[in-house]
């Protein structure tokens, strides 16, 4: 059984399979619970990500205290 590099837990091989919108199954590095955690964080922090990307485009230094 593979170990996830993010959560360091041993997971079943099926947790490392991702299905694309076209139905293609492929092996991924992180387990499904870790990918779900990242997806949820992105949904909760859309404005923060938007501000970070805008600052990156302008060449500004990112200050996490502002957002």
trRosetta pair geometry for C-beta under 8 A, 3 or more apart (Angstrom, degrees):
i j d omega theta_ij theta_ji phi_ij phi_ji
1 10 4.9 77 108 175 119 101
1 11 6.5 -171 173 77 108 28
1 12 6.2 -55 -134 -100 112 35
1 13 6.8 -126 -129 -44 63 73
2 10 7.3 164 94 -147 29 64
2 11 6.5 -28 78 60 78 80
2 13 6.4 92 7 -99 106 67
2 16 5.8 9 63 -31 144 153
3 8 6.5 1 175 -158 110 42
3 9 6.9 -180 -148 92 73 22
3 10 5.2 -42 -93 -91 77 63
3 11 7.4 123 -120 12 29 76
4 7 4.8 23 90 43 129 87
4 8 6.7 -79 77 -31 76 15
4 9 5.7 6 33 53 109 70
4 11 5.7 45 -33 -1 106 124
4 15 7.6 -65 -65 119 118 126
4 16 7.8 -166 -89 -82 85 102
4 30 5.7 61 -155 -148 103 57
4 31 4.1 -65 -86 -11 135 108
4 34 5.8 164 179 -17 143 142
5 8 7.5 21 -154 -74 22 58
5 29 6.4 -24 20 162 120 104
5 30 6.7 -83 48 -91 84 76
6 30 5.0 31 -5 -129 128 114
6 31 7.4 -133 47 27 109 84
6 34 4.2 111 77 -147 144 149
7 31 6.7 -60 29 38 122 123
7 33 7.1 3 -24 90 159 112
7 34 5.4 -143 -23 -74 109 114
9 31 7.3 -52 70 6 100 158
11 15 4.0 -71 157 55 130 149
11 16 6.8 134 94 -37 121 92
11 31 4.5 106 1 -110 171 139
11 33 8.0 -163 -106 18 141 108
12 15 5.3 109 64 -9 73 100
13 16 5.9 -64 -164 38 47 107
13 17 7.2 52 143 -32 71 103
14 17 5.6 -48 -154 18 45 118
15 31 4.2 3 144 -150 118 96
15 32 4.8 -118 -158 8 73 98
15 33 7.2 -22 -157 -1 122 84
16 27 5.8 19 136 -154 101 77
16 28 5.7 -156 -172 60 67 68
16 29 7.6 -36 -147 -169 105 4
16 30 7.7 171 -119 92 79 20
16 31 6.0 -57 -72 -101 71 60
16 32 7.7 -122 -64 -30 29 78
17 25 5.4 -3 -175 -171 110 106
17 26 7.3 149 -154 74 62 27
17 27 6.4 -41 -99 -98 60 52
17 28 7.4 144 -119 13 11 88
18 25 7.2 154 78 -152 39 56
18 26 5.6 -27 63 65 89 79
18 27 7.8 115 18 -142 84 6
18 28 4.7 55 -15 -26 121 128
18 35 7.7 144 -93 -92 117 177
19 23 6.5 -17 -173 -142 104 34
19 24 7.1 155 -154 76 57 37
19 25 5.3 -27 -96 -94 74 71
20 23 6.9 -43 71 27 75 18
20 24 4.6 3 34 53 117 90
20 25 7.9 -147 7 -72 77 25
20 26 6.9 40 -30 4 104 111
28 35 7.3 30 120 -65 151 141
30 34 4.4 -104 173 88 114 131
30 35 5.5 140 101 -54 113 86
30 38 8.0 56 112 -8 159 136
31 34 5.1 91 60 11 76 104
31 35 7.1 -145 99 -5 38 91
32 35 5.6 -57 -143 39 33 110
32 36 6.2 36 157 -22 67 105
33 36 5.6 -53 -146 35 32 113
33 37 6.5 38 153 -24 64 102
34 37 5.6 -49 -151 30 34 115
34 38 6.7 32 152 -16 64 103
35 38 5.8 -52 -150 36 35 111
35 39 6.3 37 151 -20 66 107
36 39 5.6 -54 -146 37 33 114
36 40 6.3 34 155 -20 66 105
37 40 5.9 -55 -149 35 28 110
37 41 6.5 30 152 -20 63 106
38 41 5.7 -54 -149 34 32 113
38 42 6.5 33 153 -19 65 105
39 42 5.8 -53 -151 34 31 112
39 43 6.6 32 151 -20 63 105
40 43 5.7 -54 -151 34 33 113
40 44 6.4 27 154 -15 66 107
41 44 5.9 -60 -149 40 31 107
41 45 6.0 -8 164 12 68 118
42 45 6.4 -77 -134 55 24 89
42 46 7.1 63 163 -78 61 65
42 49 6.6 28 -145 -44 76 154
43 46 6.8 -10 -160 -47 28 99
45 48 4.2 -41 -177 40 97 121
45 49 5.8 101 121 -24 89 94
46 49 5.9 -59 -149 38 30 109
46 50 6.2 32 153 -22 66 109
47 50 5.5 -53 -145 36 32 115
47 51 6.3 32 155 -18 65 105
47 67 7.1 -165 119 -158 91 114
48 51 5.8 -54 -149 36 29 110
48 52 6.4 31 152 -20 63 106
48 67 4.6 137 -120 147 82 128
49 52 5.6 -53 -147 36 32 113
49 53 6.3 30 156 -17 65 106
50 53 6.0 -57 -148 38 28 108
50 54 6.4 28 154 -19 63 108
51 54 5.7 -54 -146 37 31 111
51 55 6.3 30 156 -17 64 108
51 66 7.6 -146 158 104 147 109
51 67 5.1 177 71 -87 153 148
52 55 5.9 -60 -151 39 28 110
52 56 6.3 31 152 -23 64 107
52 62 5.7 25 -132 -122 84 126
52 67 7.5 -115 -49 44 82 162
53 56 5.5 -51 -146 33 32 114
53 57 6.6 36 154 -21 63 102
54 57 5.8 -53 -153 32 32 112
54 58 6.6 20 153 -9 64 109
55 58 5.8 -63 -147 44 33 105
55 60 4.1 -84 -160 67 88 112
55 61 7.6 -61 169 70 122 17
55 62 5.6 127 105 -89 145 72
56 59 7.7 42 -177 -72 30 26
56 60 7.7 -80 -58 50 23 73
56 62 7.3 1 -64 -60 80 109
63 66 4.8 69 95 -5 105 108
63 67 7.8 126 93 5 68 85
64 67 6.5 -79 -154 54 44 86
